[in-house]
Amino acid sequence: MSIREYRMDQTKAPIYEALQMLKKMRVVPFDVPGHKRGRGNPELVDFLGEKCVGVDVNSMKPLDNLCHPISVIHEAEQLAADAFGAKHAFLMVGGTTSSVQSMVLTVCKRGDEIILPRNVHRSVLNALVLCGAKPVYVDPDVNERLGISLGMKISAVKKAIEKHPNAVAILVNNPTYYGICSDIRSIVKLAHEAGMLCIADEAHGTHFYFGKDLPVSAMEAGADMAAVSMHKSGGSLTQSSFLLAGEGVNEGYVRQIINLTQTTSGSYLLMSSLDISRRNMALRGEEVFKQVFNMAEYARDEINAIGGYYAYGRELINGDSVFDFDPIKLSVHTLDIGLAGIEVYDALRDEYDIQIEFGDLGNILAYLSVGDRIQELERLVSALAEIKRRFSKDPTGMLKHEYIDPEVIMSPQEAFYANKMSLPIEESEGKVCSEFVMCYPPGIPILAPGEMITRSIIDYIIYAKEIGCNVTGPEDAEINNINVMC
């Protein structure tokens, strides 16, 4: 049973059905890809399987074209729009990074201002480098105990609108990586009253559209656009995503923006996985996410019973900076046992063969979705108990905060393309950064182009490297040097 009545027949999967028909036709391929249904690359067939390689095909009339869909892809997008409660939906094969960038590029052009929280994914700031828009940051509150950034307070959004009345849009994380939700309904209302659009990065909120008793989705809240990472909690193949748009958004213009950067050779493996997964979510999403919700609640209780760890949940809700919380997120604070999140992350993988989503300075995230089972969660809980027993230590002197307030000197585009020089990180204090530095995951920049490098930021980067975080972004792969403006 679904939680909503649909206009269209959600049992259909037109791309999948067209691929099935193509297999029966025994078409002789004198087009790309060059492996010719796998015949030219037997090792690839052995690795991926004949069924998979056999449908890795090129665009053709029976299969439509992602750049200008008029048949089966067009129908798949209409079905997706219906399933997500949007006016338009676009199949994206460049990950939700591509969806987010297309969304930002649709609403912004050079010189425009966009209001957003600073704890955004790098894809948002990358889009600003590309289009030349200027960020107006709403610094989120920080939970002092957990060291994580929270949502945007309504008062802070109002202040940003008052100071920047010509901004074109407001971007909202719905939710953050850790499960924190802002009051997106109120933010949409404020944006629209000010003549601005509201767009949402919903990379981690696919299940909001299909589960029951979960935070409100962006489309239901009235947002104008949302980037939805179907491959995360929705079960499609990695790199597949949806870009959703509401009534007031020009479908044709969005398609033009998407086609500026997205491949002209869309993968039918990715597109069919979106098609099939959308069908699965529309037909069975409520039932699936009820099970996931129950597993997450069970795991939170069991982890908190260990002692030392804090698996946090809806008790964080305060009606403003934590307006709501995604109960399916299994976020766990680790500093009280004297271990950084990344140290617990490494121990789980290296000692117990358990791969979680990420660890940062003070937290870990175990990503729960449609494919998890209770027995694996029991194994995770047992491993965390053992890690505490074997490796816990005095937490004195450990850094706590995931978020550092930035001092913005100029736009990301201006700084990124400016004349620059490379300096040792230790000698960069007081300089303006001209590249990104981040721990990935979660991919929230510690530094973005155009921001001042401070001593606290330098200490943060050095500490993150020392404890094993995957620091990325700079030209220098060793992260010993950093590019700054001359």
Phi, psi and omega in degrees: 000138176265163181271000184213146175281132182257151178281328186251167180281098185283001173281349182277151175217080193298323180291313177302315181295323179292323178293321176298319178295320180299320180299326181284339185281341180056048180291136175276121187271109168249041177227186175270159007284155188289348179286350174053065180061025176097348184297330182272001183212074185299329179294324177294318178297319179297324182281313187263337181099148184295322181296319181292307184294330181293339178250014171275085191237173181263164175298140176204168186306315181293341185252357178073185182220126185298328182288331181211074186285135179227353182227255190291324177291320177301316179295320178298323178290323176295319177297320179294317178301317178297316182295324183264001180070032180250165174282320181225151173221145182234130175285127183240131183245012177250026183076175179287344169305314179294321179296313180297315181296319179295322179296313180294318180294333177292319187266345186238149169225178185305129177090345178293154173255141176228131180272130183201157173286152180286338181275052177264161174293153182302334182299328178294311181289328173301320179296325178292326174298320183288318188261343178084013175287160184250130180281140169246106188275134168258103182293124180285156169296160177239131173284113188296324181291314185273338182073023181247151176282148183254201181274184178274127175287143181300321179298323179290324177294316178301317181296319179296321178295318180296320181282336183227066185293344181266003175302147186266339186200162172237132178253137182235136168278126183222083002261185169285172177305326185274353178103007182277132179243134170279171177279081189292328177300313181293324180293319175302314181298315179297317180299311184293324177296331180269005181077022180252159172272159173236125181237154187228133168272103180250039178305326184249025184230022180306318185292344178300333183279343189233337180277168179251147179060037176245166178304157182293142176280161182297317181295320178294328180283352178095013178297156183276327178212155177210139175257118189242121184272086185297334183283351178276268183276353183270347171090005178278179182288149177308135178091003178257141189205165172241143167248122183253149179219149181265191187301318189274013184254134182283108184302315183296322179292319177300318179298320177298318179297314179303318184287350174294327188234336184281149182302149172273357180244068183299136181284123177286341171295313180291316182294319179292329177292324174296316182299311182291320182289323174300316178299315181298316181292318181296323184272327188230008187300317182299315180296316182298311186283342170295318178294318179296318177302313181297321178295319180295318178297318177300312183296319178301314180298317183291320180291319179294332178289340178296322185091142180091316175277157172226103174272105190269159184208219189290350175295345177285343186300128179235005177084001182218271181291338166236080182289325178207169180222139178279106186289351178277343177285126176258081180263133187228127176275134188241350190297334182292344173262011176079018180236133171294156178304319181295330177290320176293319176305311181295319181296319178300317181287310189285326185260334189231005179055040177241121181256112176261177187289309178196164170225139176241209184294327185224002187217157169237159174228119170262117187275116180257139181204203190295339187260004184276155178230154185298327182293328177289325176294322177298322177294320178297314181299316179297318180296319179297322177297318180292321179299318177299315182295321187274324194239354186297150182208179181292125182279001183304132175088000181279139175290147187245325196268132176278340187241133176236126179300129180272153169250108185273124181260323181204175184292152178304320181294314182300316182288321184296321183264004181285164172299138187218163173221158181261130178233151169302138183307320182298338183256012188264358183302135179086356179266163177263123182291144179237017176212181180264148168224129181205160167267132184229125348293166011272353178084019174269118186299134168286319176228142173236158178305135179096000182255148180286136177271120181250169179297321181295325178292318177300313180299321180298312182297315181297316181295317180300321177295317184297322183271000172103011176295148178276089182275128185224173172119306185292160174301321179286108184297335180277352181056037173266329179246160179219142179279131178231162179287141179291000000 
